Amino acid sequence: AKDYELRQYETAKWVSTVIRGEPQKEAMRQGFWKLFHYIQGKNEKEMKIDMTVPVTCLVKSGCADFKISFFVPYEHQDSPPQPTDSDVFIEERKAAAIFVRSFGGFASPEKYAEEAEVLSRILRNRGQPFHEDFFYTAGYDSPFKLFNRHNEVWYFKK
């Protein structure tokens, strides 16, 4: 469809942290730095790991906890180094079909919520079953990139 796509993602490992009781923008900032320290060597192997995209944030309806995640690069998928920060963990996300809506510009929590609302409305109108109680935000660009920015919101297909 022109206003969204359906992607099939394989099982993969992500390094994640949960930030509780902060506004989404602050949770993203804190979570990003915790994960950035992990890839800079704050792990059991003191290994530097390449930064990957996207950076995702799990947003649950009516919940003030946000799970921020970095994709673990392919060369480390089999055995990612364990985090030494107790707030950081490796998770395996199972293969899934995901509805994706892309948009440009600098994405704020409000813009992500607006785009998620548009996507959920489109999916409902087309009779597509999806998990409505949560969505992921996905950011692909450094804060220093000014043009041609790429952002997404994801809903998991039921």
DSSP file with accessible surface (Angstrom, degrees, kcal/mol):
  #  RESIDUE AA STRUCTURE BP1 BP2  ACC     N-H-->O    O-->H-N    N-H-->O    O-->H-N    TCO  KAPPA ALPHA  PHI   PSI    X-CA   Y-CA   Z-CA
    1    1 A A    >         0   0   87      0, 0.0     3,-0.6     0, 0.0     5,-0.0   0.000 360.0 360.0 360.0 153.0    0.0    0.0    0.0
    2    2 A K  T 3   +     0   0  198      1,-0.2     3,-0.1     3,-0.0     0, 0.0   0.765 360.0  47.1 -73.6 -21.7    1.2    3.5   -0.6
    3    3 A D  T 3  S+     0   0   38      1,-0.1     2,-0.3    98,-0.1    -1,-0.2   0.462 125.0   3.6-102.0  -1.5    0.7    4.7    3.0
    4    4 A Y    <   -     0   0   26     -3,-0.6     2,-0.3    97,-0.1    97,-0.2  -0.968  62.8-139.4-163.7 169.4    2.3    1.7    4.8
    5    5 A E  E     -A  100   0A  87     95,-2.4    95,-3.3    -2,-0.3     2,-0.5  -0.954  12.7-133.4-134.1 159.3    4.2   -1.5    4.1
    6    6 A L  E     -A   99   0A  83     -2,-0.3     2,-0.3    93,-0.2    93,-0.2  -0.966  29.7-174.4-111.3 119.4    4.1   -5.0    5.6
    7    7 A R  E     -A   98   0A  49     91,-2.9    91,-3.1    -2,-0.5     2,-0.6  -0.894  21.3-140.0-114.5 150.4    7.6   -6.4    6.4
    8    8 A Q  E     -A   97   0A 119     -2,-0.3     2,-0.4    89,-0.2    89,-0.2  -0.939  21.6-165.5-107.3 117.0    8.7   -9.8    7.6
    9    9 A Y  E     -A   96   0A  70     87,-3.1    87,-2.0    -2,-0.6     2,-0.1  -0.871  12.9-133.7-103.4 138.9   11.5   -9.5   10.1
   10   10 A E        -     0   0  142     -2,-0.4    83,-0.1    85,-0.2    86,-0.0  -0.427  41.4 -76.8 -80.5 164.9   13.6  -12.5   11.1
   11   11 A T        +     0   0   64     -2,-0.1     2,-0.3    84,-0.1    83,-0.2  -0.345  66.9 165.5 -57.9 135.1   14.4  -13.5   14.7
   12   12 A A  E     -B   93   0A  12     81,-2.1    81,-3.1    -3,-0.1     2,-0.3  -0.993  36.0-113.9-155.6 156.2   17.2  -11.2   15.9
   13   13 A K  E     -B   92   0A  45     -2,-0.3    59,-2.0    79,-0.2     2,-0.3  -0.739  28.7-175.4 -95.8 143.0   19.0  -10.0   19.1
   14   14 A W  E     -BC  91  71A  16     77,-2.8    77,-3.0    -2,-0.3     2,-0.5  -0.950  24.5-130.1-130.4 149.3   18.7   -6.4   20.3
   15   15 A V  E     +BC  90  70A   2     55,-2.7    55,-2.6    -2,-0.3     2,-0.3  -0.901  42.6 174.8-100.9 130.3   20.5   -4.7   23.2
   16   16 A S  E     -BC  89  69A   0     73,-3.4    73,-2.8    -2,-0.5     2,-0.3  -0.890  26.8-169.3-136.9 162.8   17.9   -2.9   25.3
   17   17 A T  E     -BC  88  68A   0     51,-2.0    51,-2.5    -2,-0.3     2,-0.5  -0.974  19.5-135.8-148.1 150.7   17.2   -0.9   28.4
   18   18 A V  E     - C   0  67A  36     69,-0.6     2,-0.5    -2,-0.3    49,-0.2  -0.944  12.6-162.2-111.9 127.2   13.9    0.2   30.1
   19   19 A I  E     - C   0  66A   9     47,-2.7    47,-2.5    -2,-0.5     2,-0.4  -0.953  15.1-156.3-108.4 124.8   13.6    3.7   31.4
   20   20 A R  E     + C   0  65A 164     -2,-0.5    45,-0.2    45,-0.2    -2,-0.0  -0.821  59.4   2.7-108.5 141.6   10.7    4.2   33.8
   21   21 A G  S    S+     0   0   60     43,-1.1    -1,-0.2    -2,-0.4    44,-0.1   0.666  93.9 113.7  69.9  21.2    8.7    7.2   34.9
   22   22 A E  S    S-     0   0   73     42,-0.7    -1,-0.2    -3,-0.2    -3,-0.1  -0.888  76.0 -95.4-117.4 154.9   10.3    9.7   32.5
   23   23 A P     >  -     0   0   92      0, 0.0     4,-2.8     0, 0.0     3,-0.2  -0.318  45.4-106.7 -60.4 154.4    8.7   11.6   29.6
   24   24 A Q  H  > S+     0   0   28      1,-0.2     4,-2.8     2,-0.2     5,-0.2   0.874 118.2  52.7 -55.6 -42.5    9.3    9.7   26.3
   25   25 A K  H  > S+     0   0  157      1,-0.2     4,-1.9     2,-0.2    -1,-0.2   0.925 113.7  43.0 -62.5 -43.1   11.9   12.3   25.0
   26   26 A E  H  > S+     0   0   55     -3,-0.2     4,-2.9     2,-0.2     5,-0.3   0.889 112.3  54.0 -68.7 -39.0   13.9   12.1   28.2
   27   27 A A  H  X S+     0   0    0     -4,-2.8     4,-3.0     1,-0.2     5,-0.3   0.922 108.4  50.2 -60.9 -41.9   13.6    8.3   28.3
   28   28 A M  H  X S+     0   0   48     -4,-2.8     4,-2.7    -5,-0.2    -1,-0.2   0.918 111.7  48.2 -62.0 -43.0   15.0    8.1   24.7
   29   29 A R  H  X S+     0   0  129     -4,-1.9     4,-2.0    -5,-0.2    -2,-0.2   0.959 116.1  41.7 -63.7 -51.0   17.9   10.3   25.7
   30   30 A Q  H  X S+     0   0   56     -4,-2.9     4,-2.1     1,-0.2    -2,-0.2   0.917 116.9  48.5 -62.6 -44.8   18.8    8.3   28.8
   31   31 A G  H  X S+     0   0    0     -4,-3.0     4,-2.4    -5,-0.3     5,-0.2   0.911 108.0  54.5 -63.0 -42.8   18.2    5.0   27.1
   32   32 A F  H  X S+     0   0   59     -4,-2.7     4,-2.9    -5,-0.3    -1,-0.2   0.935 109.5  47.1 -56.9 -47.2   20.3    6.0   24.1
   33   33 A W  H  X S+     0   0  118     -4,-2.0     4,-2.5     2,-0.2    -1,-0.2   0.895 109.8  52.5 -67.2 -37.3   23.3    6.9   26.3
   34   34 A K  H  X S+     0   0   52     -4,-2.1     4,-1.5     1,-0.2    -1,-0.2   0.937 115.6  41.5 -60.6 -44.5   23.1    3.6   28.3
   35   35 A L  H  X S+     0   0    0     -4,-2.4     4,-2.2     2,-0.2    -2,-0.2   0.874 111.1  56.0 -72.1 -35.5   23.1    1.7   25.1
   36   36 A F  H  X S+     0   0   56     -4,-2.9     4,-1.6    -5,-0.2    -2,-0.2   0.919 105.8  51.6 -62.4 -41.8   25.8    3.8   23.5
   37   37 A H  H  <>S+     0   0   94     -4,-2.5     5,-2.5     1,-0.2    -1,-0.2   0.901 107.0  55.0 -62.0 -38.1   28.1    3.1   26.5
   38   38 A Y  H ><5S+     0   0    6     -4,-1.5     3,-1.5     1,-0.2    -2,-0.2   0.949 110.5  43.5 -58.1 -50.3   27.4   -0.6   25.9
   39   39 A I  H 3<5S+     0   0    6     -4,-2.2    10,-3.1     1,-0.3    -1,-0.2   0.736 107.0  62.2 -72.8 -17.3   28.6   -0.4   22.3
   40   40 A Q  T 3<5S-     0   0   75     -4,-1.6    -1,-0.3     8,-0.2     8,-0.2   0.408 136.1 -77.0 -85.0   1.5   31.5    1.7   23.3
   41   41 A G  T < 5S+     0   0   17     -3,-1.5     2,-2.3     6,-0.4    -3,-0.2   0.449  89.2 131.4 123.0   1.0   32.9   -1.1   25.5
   42   42 A K      < +     0   0  101     -5,-2.5    42,-1.3    -6,-0.2    43,-0.5  -0.449  56.4  96.3 -82.9  66.5   30.8   -1.2   28.7
   43   43 A N  B >  S-H   83   0B   3     -2,-2.3     3,-2.3    40,-0.3    39,-0.1  -0.931  94.3 -91.3-147.9 168.1   30.3   -5.0   28.2
   44   44 A E  T 3  S+     0   0  115     38,-3.2    -2,-0.0     1,-0.3    -1,-0.0   0.757 126.7  43.9 -59.6 -25.8   32.0   -8.2   29.5
   45   45 A K  T 3  S-     0   0  102     37,-0.2    -1,-0.3     2,-0.1     3,-0.1   0.397 102.1-130.4 -96.5   1.9   34.5   -8.3   26.6
   46   46 A E    <   +     0   0  166     -3,-2.3     2,-0.4     1,-0.2    -4,-0.1   0.878  55.5 160.0  47.2  41.2   35.2   -4.5   26.7
   47   47 A M        -     0   0   56     -9,-0.1    -6,-0.4    -6,-0.0     2,-0.4  -0.779  43.2-132.4-100.0 134.1   34.5   -4.7   23.0
   48   48 A K        -     0   0  142     -2,-0.4     2,-0.4    -8,-0.2    -8,-0.2  -0.702  26.3-164.1 -80.6 136.0   33.6   -1.8   20.8
   49   49 A I        -     0   0    8    -10,-3.1     3,-0.1    -2,-0.4    -8,-0.0  -0.964  24.0-104.8-123.4 140.0   30.6   -2.6   18.6
   50   50 A D        -     0   0  111     -2,-0.4     2,-0.2     1,-0.1   -10,-0.0  -0.328  36.8-111.3 -63.0 143.3   29.4   -0.7   15.6
   51   51 A M        -     0   0   80     21,-0.1     2,-0.3   -12,-0.0    -1,-0.1  -0.535  41.1-169.1 -70.0 137.5   26.4    1.6   15.9
   52   52 A T        -     0   0   25     -2,-0.2    19,-0.1    19,-0.2    -3,-0.0  -0.817  13.5 -89.5-123.5 168.7   23.4    0.2   14.0
   53   53 A V  S    S+     0   0   74     -2,-0.3    87,-0.1    17,-0.1     2,-0.1  -0.922  81.2  46.8-126.9 155.4   20.0    1.5   13.0
   54   54 A P        -     0   0   12      0, 0.0    17,-0.8     0, 0.0     2,-0.6   0.560  56.6-156.8 -86.0 166.8   17.3    1.7   13.8
   55   55 A V  E     -ED  70 139A  19     84,-2.4    84,-2.5    15,-0.2     2,-0.3  -0.924  25.5-160.0 -94.2 123.6   17.1    2.8   17.4
   56   56 A T  E     -ED  69 138A   0     13,-2.3    13,-2.4    -2,-0.6     2,-0.4  -0.767  17.2-162.8-110.0 158.0   13.7    1.6   18.5
   57   57 A C  E     -ED  68 137A   0     80,-1.8    80,-2.5    -2,-0.3     2,-0.5  -0.981  16.2-140.0-137.6 122.8   11.4    2.6   21.4
   58   58 A L  E     -ED  67 136A  17      9,-2.7     9,-1.0    -2,-0.4     2,-0.5  -0.742  19.3-168.2 -83.7 123.4    8.6    0.5   22.6
   59   59 A V  E     -ED  66 135A  19     76,-3.2    76,-2.2    -2,-0.5     2,-0.4  -0.969   1.3-166.9-115.9 118.8    5.6    2.6   23.5
   60   60 A K  E >   - D   0 134A 105     -2,-0.5     3,-1.7     5,-0.5    74,-0.2  -0.885  32.7 -99.1-107.4 140.6    2.7    0.9   25.4
   61   61 A S  T 3  S-     0   0   90     72,-2.4     3,-0.1    -2,-0.4    72,-0.0  -0.272 103.8  -1.6 -55.9 130.2   -0.7    2.4   25.8
   62   62 A G  T 3  S+     0   0   94      1,-0.2     2,-0.4     2,-0.0    -1,-0.3   0.712 105.7 119.4  63.8  24.6   -1.1    4.1   29.2
   63   63 A C    <   -     0   0   44     -3,-1.7    -3,-0.3     2,-0.1    -1,-0.2  -0.969  52.6-158.2-126.4 137.8    2.4    3.1   30.4
   64   64 A A        +     0   0   55     -2,-0.4   -43,-1.1    -3,-0.1   -42,-0.7   0.176  67.2  98.0 -99.3  16.7    5.2    5.4   31.4
   65   65 A D  E     -C   20   0A  55    -45,-0.2    -5,-0.5   -44,-0.1     2,-0.4  -0.890  54.4-166.9-102.7 138.1    8.0    2.8   30.8
   66   66 A F  E     -CE  19  59A  17    -47,-2.5   -47,-2.7    -2,-0.4     2,-0.6  -0.990  11.5-150.2-127.3 129.5    9.8    3.0   27.5
   67   67 A K  E     -CE  18  58A  34     -9,-1.0    -9,-2.7    -2,-0.4     2,-0.4  -0.893  15.2-165.6-100.3 117.1   12.1    0.2   26.2
   68   68 A I  E     -CE  17  57A   0    -51,-2.5   -51,-2.0    -2,-0.6     2,-0.3  -0.839  12.5-177.3-102.8 138.3   14.9    1.6   24.0
   69   69 A S  E     -CE  16  56A   0    -13,-2.4   -13,-2.3    -2,-0.4     2,-0.4  -0.988  23.8-155.7-141.4 147.8   16.9   -0.8   21.8
   70   70 A F  E     -CE  15  55A   2    -55,-2.6   -55,-2.7    -2,-0.3     2,-0.2  -0.959  34.4-114.4-113.0 141.2   19.8   -1.0   19.4
   71   71 A F  E     -C   14   0A  26    -17,-0.8   -57,-0.2    -2,-0.4   -19,-0.2  -0.519  30.5-122.2 -70.2 134.1   19.9   -3.8   16.8
   72   72 A V        -     0   0    4    -59,-2.0   -59,-0.2    -2,-0.2     5,-0.1  -0.710  36.0-106.8 -79.1 126.1   22.9   -6.0   17.5
   73   73 A P    >>  -     0   0    9      0, 0.0     3,-2.2     0, 0.0     4,-0.5  -0.151  28.3-110.3 -54.7 150.4   25.1   -6.1   14.4
   74   74 A Y  G >4 S+     0   0  187      1,-0.3     3,-1.3     2,-0.2     4,-0.4   0.841 115.8  59.8 -51.9 -39.5   25.0   -9.3   12.3
   75   75 A E  G 34 S+     0   0  127      1,-0.3    -1,-0.3     2,-0.1     4,-0.2   0.686 112.1  40.3 -68.8 -13.2   28.6  -10.3   13.2
   76   76 A H  G <4 S+     0   0   34     -3,-2.2    -1,-0.3     1,-0.1    -2,-0.2   0.369  84.5 100.7-111.5   3.0   27.6  -10.4   16.9
   77   77 A Q  S << S+     0   0   27     -3,-1.3    -2,-0.1    -4,-0.5    -1,-0.1   0.875  80.4  52.8 -58.5 -38.8   24.1  -11.9   16.6
   78   78 A D  S    S+     0   0  152     -4,-0.4    -1,-0.2     1,-0.2    -2,-0.1   0.899 133.0   2.0 -66.9 -41.4   25.3  -15.4   17.6
   79   79 A S  S    S-     0   0   75     -3,-0.2    -1,-0.2    -4,-0.2    -2,-0.2  -0.525  73.0-169.7-149.5  78.2   27.0  -14.3   20.9
   80   80 A P        -     0   0   11      0, 0.0    10,-0.1     0, 0.0    -3,-0.1  -0.408  39.4 -98.8 -64.8 142.5   26.7  -10.6   21.7
   81   81 A P        -     0   0    0      0, 0.0    -5,-0.0     0, 0.0    -2,-0.0  -0.395  43.6-109.2 -61.3 140.7   28.9   -9.5   24.6
   82   82 A Q        -     0   0   92      1,-0.1   -38,-3.2    -3,-0.1   -37,-0.2  -0.502  33.2-112.4 -73.3 138.9   27.0   -9.4   27.9
   83   83 A P  B     -H   43   0B  23      0, 0.0   -40,-0.3     0, 0.0    -1,-0.1  -0.350  13.9-154.8 -65.9 149.8   26.3   -5.9   29.3
   84   84 A T  S    S+     0   0   86    -42,-1.3     2,-0.5    -2,-0.0   -41,-0.1   0.550  76.0  86.8 -99.7 -12.0   28.1   -4.9   32.5
   85   85 A D  S >  S-     0   0   25    -43,-0.5     3,-2.1     1,-0.1   -47,-0.0  -0.787  76.4-143.9 -85.3 123.4   25.4   -2.3   33.3
   86   86 A S  T 3  S+     0   0  119     -2,-0.5    -1,-0.1     1,-0.3    -2,-0.0   0.675  98.3  60.3 -64.6 -16.3   22.6   -4.1   35.2
   87   87 A D  T 3  S+     0   0   83    -70,-0.1   -69,-0.6   -53,-0.0     2,-0.4   0.494  94.9  75.6 -85.7  -5.9   20.0   -1.9   33.4
   88   88 A V  E <   +B   17   0A   9     -3,-2.1     2,-0.3   -71,-0.1   -71,-0.2  -0.887  60.9 170.8-111.0 138.3   21.1   -3.1   30.0
   89   89 A F  E     -B   16   0A  76    -73,-2.8   -73,-3.4    -2,-0.4     2,-0.5  -0.973  33.4-119.4-145.1 158.0   20.1   -6.5   28.6
   90   90 A I  E     -B   15   0A  34     -2,-0.3     2,-0.4   -75,-0.2   -75,-0.2  -0.846  34.4-175.1 -95.7 132.2   20.2   -8.6   25.4
   91   91 A E  E     -B   14   0A  34    -77,-3.0   -77,-2.8    -2,-0.5     2,-0.6  -0.959  20.8-139.1-127.5 149.3   16.8   -9.7   24.1
   92   92 A E  E     -B   13   0A  91     -2,-0.4     2,-0.5   -79,-0.2   -79,-0.2  -0.942  15.2-156.1-106.4 120.3   15.8  -11.9   21.3
   93   93 A R  E     -B   12   0A  26    -81,-3.1   -81,-2.1    -2,-0.6     3,-0.1  -0.863  20.7-126.0 -94.5 128.7   12.8  -10.7   19.3
   94   94 A K        -     0   0  143     -2,-0.5   -85,-0.1   -83,-0.2    -1,-0.0  -0.309  37.8 -80.8 -69.2 157.1   11.0  -13.5   17.5
   95   95 A A        +     0   0   44    -87,-0.1     2,-0.3   -84,-0.0   -85,-0.2  -0.244  63.8 171.9 -54.2 142.8   10.4  -13.3   13.7
   96   96 A A  E     -A    9   0A  19    -87,-2.0   -87,-3.1    -3,-0.1     2,-0.5  -0.995  40.2-120.5-157.0 153.3    7.3  -11.2   13.1
   97   97 A A  E     -A    8   0A  23     -2,-0.3    60,-2.7    60,-0.3     2,-0.4  -0.869  39.7-168.7 -94.0 127.8    5.2   -9.5   10.4
   98   98 A I  E     -AF   7 156A   5    -91,-3.1   -91,-2.9    -2,-0.5     2,-0.5  -0.978  21.8-139.1-129.5 130.5    5.2   -5.8   11.0
   99   99 A F  E     -AF   6 155A   0     56,-3.3    56,-2.3    -2,-0.4     2,-0.4  -0.759  30.1-164.7 -83.2 130.5    3.2   -3.0    9.6
  100  100 A V  E     -AF   5 154A   1    -95,-3.3   -95,-2.4    -2,-0.5     2,-0.5  -0.961  18.1-171.0-126.2 132.5    5.4    0.0    8.9
  101  101 A R  E     - F   0 153A  51     52,-2.2    52,-1.9    -2,-0.4     2,-0.3  -0.991  16.5-157.2-119.9 126.0    4.6    3.7    8.3
  102  102 A S  E     + F   0 152A  49     -2,-0.5     2,-0.3    50,-0.2    50,-0.2  -0.751  16.7 166.2-102.4 149.6    7.6    5.9    7.3
  103  103 A F  E     - F   0 151A  21     48,-2.5    48,-2.3    -2,-0.3     2,-0.1  -0.979  22.1-130.5-155.9 161.0    7.9    9.7    7.5
  104  104 A G        +     0   0   42     -2,-0.3    46,-0.2    46,-0.2    43,-0.0  -0.241  56.0  54.8-103.1-170.9   10.6   12.3    7.3
  105  105 A G  S    S-     0   0   40     44,-0.3     2,-0.6    -2,-0.1    -2,-0.1  -0.185  98.9 -36.7  83.0-174.5   11.8   15.3    9.4
  106  106 A F        -     0   0  122     40,-0.1     2,-0.5    43,-0.1     5,-0.1  -0.793  66.0-140.0 -86.2 121.9   12.8   15.4   13.1
  107  107 A A        -     0   0   29     -2,-0.6    -2,-0.1    -4,-0.1    43,-0.0  -0.747  19.6-173.4 -93.0 124.0   10.5   13.1   15.0
  108  108 A S     >  -     0   0   39     -2,-0.5     4,-2.7     1,-0.1     5,-0.2  -0.656  43.3-103.5 -99.6 165.1    9.2   14.1   18.4
  109  109 A P  H  > S+     0   0   22      0, 0.0     4,-2.4     0, 0.0     5,-0.2   0.895 125.7  53.4 -55.0 -36.1    7.2   11.8   20.6
  110  110 A E  H  > S+     0   0  134      2,-0.2     4,-2.4     1,-0.2     5,-0.1   0.908 108.5  47.9 -65.9 -41.5    4.1   13.8   19.5
  111  111 A K  H  > S+     0   0   61      2,-0.2     4,-2.6     1,-0.2     5,-0.2   0.915 111.6  50.1 -67.1 -41.9    4.9   13.2   15.8
  112  112 A Y  H  X S+     0   0   22     -4,-2.7     4,-2.6     2,-0.2    -2,-0.2   0.936 111.7  48.4 -59.6 -45.6    5.5    9.5   16.4
  113  113 A A  H  X S+     0   0   49     -4,-2.4     4,-2.3    -5,-0.2    -2,-0.2   0.909 111.5  50.3 -61.8 -40.8    2.1    9.2   18.3
  114  114 A E  H  X S+     0   0  111     -4,-2.4     4,-2.2     2,-0.2    -1,-0.2   0.930 112.5  45.7 -63.2 -46.6    0.4   11.1   15.4
  115  115 A E  H  X S+     0   0   13     -4,-2.6     4,-2.6     2,-0.2    -2,-0.2   0.879 111.6  52.4 -66.7 -36.7    1.9    8.8   12.8
  116  116 A A  H  X S+     0   0    1     -4,-2.6     4,-2.9    -5,-0.2    -1,-0.2   0.907 108.9  50.9 -64.2 -39.3    1.0    5.7   14.9
  117  117 A E  H  X S+     0   0   92     -4,-2.3     4,-2.3     2,-0.2    -2,-0.2   0.921 110.3  48.9 -63.8 -43.6   -2.6    6.9   15.1
  118  118 A V  H  X S+     0   0   30     -4,-2.2     4,-2.5     2,-0.2    -2,-0.2   0.947 113.3  47.2 -60.7 -47.5   -2.7    7.4   11.3
  119  119 A L  H  X S+     0   0    0     -4,-2.6     4,-2.7     1,-0.2     5,-0.2   0.926 111.3  50.2 -62.2 -44.6   -1.3    3.9   10.7
  120  120 A S  H  X S+     0   0    1     -4,-2.9     4,-2.5     1,-0.2    -1,-0.2   0.908 110.7  50.4 -62.9 -37.4   -3.7    2.3   13.2
  121  121 A R  H  X S+     0   0  118     -4,-2.3     4,-2.6    -5,-0.2    -1,-0.2   0.938 111.4  47.8 -64.7 -45.2   -6.6    4.0   11.5
  122  122 A I  H  X S+     0   0   22     -4,-2.5     4,-1.6     1,-0.2    -2,-0.2   0.935 112.7  48.8 -60.3 -46.7   -5.6    2.8    8.1
  123  123 A L  H  <>S+     0   0    0     -4,-2.7     5,-2.8     1,-0.2    -2,-0.2   0.915 112.3  47.8 -63.1 -42.3   -5.1   -0.8    9.3
  124  124 A R  H ><5S+     0   0  111     -4,-2.5     3,-1.6     1,-0.2    -1,-0.2   0.934 110.4  52.2 -62.8 -44.9   -8.5   -0.8   11.1
  125  125 A N  H 3<5S+     0   0  134     -4,-2.6    -1,-0.2     1,-0.3    -2,-0.2   0.797 112.3  46.1 -61.7 -29.7  -10.2    0.6    7.9
  126  126 A R  T 3<5S-     0   0  116     -4,-1.6    -1,-0.3    -5,-0.2    -2,-0.2   0.329 114.3-116.8 -95.6   4.8   -8.6   -2.1    5.8
  127  127 A G  T < 5 +     0   0   60     -3,-1.6    -3,-0.2     1,-0.2    -2,-0.1   0.777  58.9 156.0  68.4  27.4   -9.5   -4.9    8.3
  128  128 A Q      < -     0   0   54     -5,-2.8     2,-0.3    -6,-0.2    -1,-0.2  -0.777  39.6-134.0 -88.8 118.9   -5.9   -5.7    9.1
  129  129 A P        +     0   0   67      0, 0.0    29,-1.9     0, 0.0     2,-0.3  -0.558  38.8 156.6 -74.7 132.4   -5.6   -7.4   12.5
  130  130 A F  B     -I  157   0C   2     27,-0.3     2,-0.8    -2,-0.3    27,-0.2  -0.969  52.5 -91.0-150.2 161.4   -2.7   -5.9   14.6
  131  131 A H    >   -     0   0   69     25,-2.7     3,-0.6    -2,-0.3    25,-0.4  -0.692  41.2-177.6 -77.3 108.9   -1.6   -5.6   18.2
  132  132 A E  T 3   +     0   0   89     -2,-0.8    -1,-0.2     1,-0.2   -71,-0.1   0.587  65.3  75.2 -87.8 -11.3   -3.1   -2.2   19.1
  133  133 A D  T 3  S+     0   0   99    -73,-0.1   -72,-2.4     1,-0.1     2,-0.3   0.517 104.8  19.4 -85.3  -3.4   -1.8   -1.9   22.7
  134  134 A F  E <   -D   60   0A  41     -3,-0.6    22,-0.3   -74,-0.2     2,-0.3  -0.990  57.5-176.1-155.9 158.1    1.7   -1.1   21.7
  135  135 A F  E     -D   59   0A  24    -76,-2.2   -76,-3.2    -2,-0.3     2,-0.4  -0.958  21.2-126.8-146.5 163.8    3.9    0.2   18.9
  136  136 A Y  E     -DG  58 154A  15     18,-2.1    18,-2.6    -2,-0.3     2,-0.4  -0.915  10.5-147.0-110.1 143.2    7.5    0.8   18.2
  137  137 A T  E     -DG  57 153A   1    -80,-2.5   -80,-1.8    -2,-0.4     2,-0.4  -0.821  16.4-162.7 -97.2 148.1    9.2    4.0   17.0
  138  138 A A  E     -DG  56 152A   0     14,-2.6    14,-2.5    -2,-0.4     2,-0.4  -0.975   5.6-170.4-137.0 120.6   12.2    3.5   14.8
  139  139 A G  E     +DG  55 151A  15    -84,-2.5   -84,-2.4    -2,-0.4    12,-0.2  -0.923   8.6 179.9-112.8 137.5   14.8    6.3   14.1
  140  140 A Y        +     0   0   51     10,-1.7     2,-0.3    -2,-0.4    11,-0.1   0.448  53.7  75.2-113.5  -6.1   17.4    5.9   11.5
  141  141 A D  S    S-     0   0   37      9,-0.3   -86,-0.1   -86,-0.1     8,-0.0  -0.861  74.2-114.6-120.8 150.7   19.4    9.1   11.6
  142  142 A S    >   -     0   0   58     -2,-0.3     3,-1.8     1,-0.1    -2,-0.1  -0.374  37.3-113.9 -66.2 151.8   22.0   10.8   13.8
  143  143 A P  T 3  S+     0   0   91      0, 0.0    -1,-0.1     0, 0.0    -2,-0.0   0.719 116.5  62.5 -62.0 -15.9   20.8   14.0   15.4
  144  144 A F  T 3  S+     0   0  176      2,-0.0     2,-0.5     0, 0.0    -2,-0.0   0.561  77.7  98.2 -88.0  -9.4   23.3   15.8   13.2
  145  145 A K    <   +     0   0   88     -3,-1.8    -4,-0.1     1,-0.2     4,-0.0  -0.706  49.2 179.6 -80.2 124.1   21.7   14.8   10.0
  146  146 A L        +     0   0  111     -2,-0.5     2,-0.3     2,-0.1     3,-0.2   0.758  54.8  43.6 -98.1 -29.4   19.5   17.7    8.9
  147  147 A F  S    S+     0   0  157      1,-0.2    -1,-0.1   -42,-0.0     0, 0.0  -0.828 104.7  18.3-123.4 159.6   17.9   16.5    5.6
  148  148 A N  S    S+     0   0  147     -2,-0.3    -1,-0.2     1,-0.2     2,-0.1   0.880  77.2 179.9  53.3  43.9   16.3   13.4    4.2
  149  149 A R        -     0   0   31     -3,-0.2     2,-0.4    -8,-0.0   -44,-0.3  -0.444  15.8-148.3 -75.9 151.3   15.6   12.0    7.6
  150  150 A H        +     0   0   68    -46,-0.2   -10,-1.7    -2,-0.1     2,-0.3  -0.986  22.7 163.4-128.9 123.5   13.9    8.6    7.9
  151  151 A N  E     -FG 103 139A   3    -48,-2.3   -48,-2.5    -2,-0.4     2,-0.3  -0.940  11.3-169.3-132.8 155.9   11.6    7.6   10.8
  152  152 A E  E     -FG 102 138A   2    -14,-2.5   -14,-2.6    -2,-0.3     2,-0.4  -0.975  17.0-148.9-143.0 157.4    9.1    4.8   11.2
  153  153 A V  E     -FG 101 137A   0    -52,-1.9   -52,-2.2    -2,-0.3     2,-0.4  -0.966  22.6-156.2-121.0 142.6    6.3    3.6   13.4
  154  154 A W  E     -FG 100 136A   3    -18,-2.6   -18,-2.1    -2,-0.4     2,-0.4  -0.979  14.2-175.3-124.0 132.7    5.7   -0.2   13.7
  155  155 A Y  E     -F   99   0A  14    -56,-2.3   -56,-3.3    -2,-0.4     2,-0.4  -0.983  29.3-124.7-118.4 137.0    2.6   -2.2   14.6
  156  156 A F  E     -F   98   0A  36     -2,-0.4   -25,-2.7   -25,-0.4   -58,-0.2  -0.654  24.3-121.9 -83.0 132.5    2.9   -6.0   14.9
  157  157 A K  B      I  130   0C  79    -60,-2.7   -27,-0.3    -2,-0.4   -60,-0.3  -0.443 360.0 360.0 -68.7 142.1    0.5   -8.0   12.8
  158  158 A K              0   0  146    -29,-1.9    -1,-0.1    -2,-0.1     0, 0.0  -0.614 360.0 360.0 -85.4 360.0   -1.8  -10.5   14.7
